[in-house]
Amino acid sequence: MATKGKLKSKQLTKWILKKQKEKMPWGKLVCAVAAKLLRIVRAVLISNKPYNSKIAGVAKCSLPKGS
């Protein structure tokens, strides 16, 4: 969806495309996106506020580089 321009979150789309340009393997990218979405959902549930993509920010992937 990100590569076809169908993902509504511009920050997440930019992050995914950046990881693809860095040649992150597909499996790692899928896991990294899942982990990122889980962190976003957790933050929304803890804060009890609606999701706001402008203030969500994009944290760096926690996966080590080169592995």
Steps between C-alpha positions, in 0.01 A plus 500: 500500500784739579671449165169547314418821690190351667618533861337797673777563755762709322756457779466123499516493119821706500651272764412183305636640173820607678549149636442356153764734354740384772447147362345366821397138435126455447453278808674748729300787353172320563603430861617859548170641369304263726709606801455869413122460470491315831688784670257754351196300617651459846566874528142580395357256754721625783442871431125449441516764224414458132782426256656813350749432222648850527624443855557124481855531375695217349739317728803324356472131441622301797653234279880511487650605168677242292344192653 
